[in-house]
Amino acid sequence: MSEYLLEVKDLCMRFGGLLAVDNVGFNVRPQEVFAIIGPNGAGKTTVFNCISGFYQPSGGSVVLDGRSIAGQSSHQVANHGVVRTFQNVRLFKHMTVLENLLVAQHRQSRSTLLGGLFNTAGYRRSEEEKIENALKWLDVMGLRSFVNREAGNLAYGHQRRLEIARCMITKPRVLMLDEPAAGLNPQEKKDLQGLIDQLRRDYGVAVLLIEHDMGLVMGVSERILVMEYGKPIATGVPDAIRNDERVIKAYLGEA
């Protein structure tokens, strides 16, 4: 048995003549927070898209707990327990906060079409369980008071939390967060760091993080991969990354 939950090896992604991701590899342990950083255009989101099934990689492997998931569709990858957020929030903005979390539970539902048509006891019980689960996650995220508000009318920071709740309600094994601190104020970023640590600690999820806010990255990550021009240039613990000359030159900046 491998000590790693997620293993990415020699990952490549070509768009015509452009090699956007070039032999990227890293491993994520269970309940680990692993960050990918680098300048804009480094290929970080392309790596996310290859792992989560939005792109089919040109080469390499993606293995989740011994099972290859490379090249599978996004919904198949999600069924295996790898879910993600996006740089731009993608909620059902004209649905309520509660409805967003009910929709997210569709693949876990035990109710059937006939049960819904005849409003059977089993169907009612299943719907009650989904509502209870949604309310639990709204409590975790501090969103219970917005339960009947349209998602598009929430403050931006609350929309970010709802998107994370929508992922977590599916009981993922790997939660992929693509720039979750973008657009947040300093207090919201501090709260986000606490939330990521809580999800890892209390719900047993591994977190794969893309983020430009170095305070958040250094504060919450156990290990960090640095990319430049589609290639990995360093992997290590935060202190090692902070003091790596290649990273300083490529990304963090020289004095």
Order of alpha helices (4+ residues) and beta strands (2+ residues): beta-beta-beta-alpha-beta-beta-alpha-beta-alpha-alpha-alpha-alpha-beta-alpha-beta-alpha-beta-beta-alpha
